[in-house]
Amino acid sequence: MKLPIVAYGDPVLRKVCSPIEQDYPELKQLISNMFDTMYNAHGVGLAAPQIGLPIRLFIVDTGADEDDKSKFKRVFINAEILEETGEPWAFNEGCLSIPDIREDVFRKPNILIRYYDENWELHEEAFTGMPARVIQHEYDHIEGKLFTDTLGQLRKRLLKGRLDDISKGNVRADYKMKFPQQSRRR
């Protein structure tokens, strides 16, 4: 089932999310719905706060790992980034909760992360390059951070009007959204 994506300005996007337990209600269905929602919106990652749930859950599907071209698809439950290393590099990022805005964001290229997968198996893995970047972006969501938080003050001021428009629903997206300053859904 495709769920509406919460737009910029909704308080749930600013919450540090809570861990979940293995008996979280209908978790497998929630994960399936999140993948449906992400694919419908043509995203490569989606965090639970983006569908209105303040829990430590996010999914990633980059389509291919840059090293071996194999599919890179993961579910991250109760994730904790243990280490970020390397020289930060810029990449133009966007966010399903902030449609029509893309900005260069600097992130470190290597991470070490501990997480549970959808079968509640514990993993401690290192990722690099694009998978690491997408994981960091989604991890920021469960920490109550948005990619726009990384921008300089001048750039934030220049984007303020556009961000306000998004929270009011004055933006076009090809997927269902829920806007904090608008009662109807798109």
N, C-alpha and C positions, 0 to 999 in steps of 0.2 A: 504494500500500500504506500502510495506517495503521500508524504506528510508536508504540511506547509513549513517553510523555512522562516525562522524568526529574523526580522530585519534589525539593522543597526538602531540603537536607541532603546531596545528592550532590556530591562534590568537583568534578565537571566544571562545575558552575554557578558555581564560584569561580575558574576558570582564565581568564587572559587568553589568548584564542584565537590560533592561528597562521594566517597568511595561507595561501591555497592557490594552486596554479598552474592554468593553463588545462587541463592534462591530468589533473586530479584524477579518480580512477576513478569512472565512472558518475555524474558530476555532474548531468546532465539528469534521470536517474532519481531521484537523491536530492532534487532540487528538486521534482519531481513528487510524491514521497512526503511531503515536508514540507507541500506544499499540501493533500494528502489528509488528513494528520494534523491540520493546523490547522483545516480546514473541519469535520472530524468532531468536533473539540472546541469548535467555535463561537468560535474565536479570530480576532483581526485581525492577528496577527503571530506568528512562531515563529522562534527562533534555533537554530542547529545544536547548541549545548550542551544545549538542552532535549530533544534526542533522543540525547544522549550523545556528540556529536562536538565536540571543542575546536577548531573551525575558524571562520574569519571569514566566516560565511554567515548571512544571515537573510532572511526573506520578510515582506511586508506586503500585506494586502488589506483596506482599511478599508470597502470596498463603495462608498463615494462620497466625493468631495472636497467639502468644505463650500462652496467657492466656486462651482463649476460643476456640481455633482451628478454628475459623470462618475466612472466607476469608477477607483479609485486602487489599483493593484496593481503591486508591484515586487519584484524580486530584487536583493539587495545582497550583493556579493562583495567582500571585502577593503575594506570601507567605512572611511572616516576622516571624522569630523565635524571640519570646519575652523573653524566658528564657531557660537556660540549667542548670540542677542541678544534683547533685549526684557525686559519686566517679567515675572518668573515668575508663573504662574497655576496654581491648584490644579485638579485633576481627580481623580475617584475611579478609581483604577487597580486592576486585578487581573492575575493571571499564571497561565497554564496549569500552571506548575510549583508554584504555591502556591494550590491550589483553596480556595474558600470564605473567602478573605481578600481584602478590598478596603480600600484606604486612600487618602486624599487625598495626592497627590504634586504638588509644585511643580516645574514645568519652564518653561524659556524658550520663547516661542511661535515663534521663528524659528531655523532652522538652515541652514547651508551644509554640504553633504556631498559627498565624492568617493567614487565606488564604480564597480565593474564590474557590468554586468547579466549575465544568463544567456548572452548571446552574446559576452561579453567585450569589450563596448564600454564605454569609459571615459566617465563622466558626472561633471559637477560641477554640482549643482543646489541651489537654495534651496527650502525647504519651510516652510510656516507652519501654525499651527492644529493640528487633529487629526492630519493626516499627520505633521507634525513631531514631535508627542508620541509617536505609535506608533513612529516611527523611533528616537527617543531611547531608548524603553523597550527595544526589541530591540537597539539598539547597546550599551546597558549590559550585556546578556547576553554579548556577545562580548568585553567588557572585564572579565568576572567579577563584575559587580554585579547586585544584585536591587533591585526597587523598595522592599523593606522596609529597605534600607540608608539610604534617605533620611529615614526616620522618626526622631523624637526618642527619646532613651534611655528615657523613661517608656513610650512607646507600644511600643517594642521589648520591654521587660520584660513588658508586659501581653499581648503576642502570643506570648511564648516557649513557653508550654505548647501552644498551637495549632500552632505551627511544628514543635515536637517531634513532635506527633501526626501531622502530615503526613509527616515523614521516616520514621515507623514504619509508615505505611500506614493509620493510623486516620483516614481521611477518605474521603468518597464523591465520586467523579468519574464523569461519564458517558462517559469515554474511558479507553483503556488507559494505565496509568501504571507506572513502575518506581520502587520505593521503596528508598532507600539502606540502611535498617535492616530490610529484609524480603527474604527470598530469593525469594518467589513474586511473580508479576506479576498485575496486575489488568487 
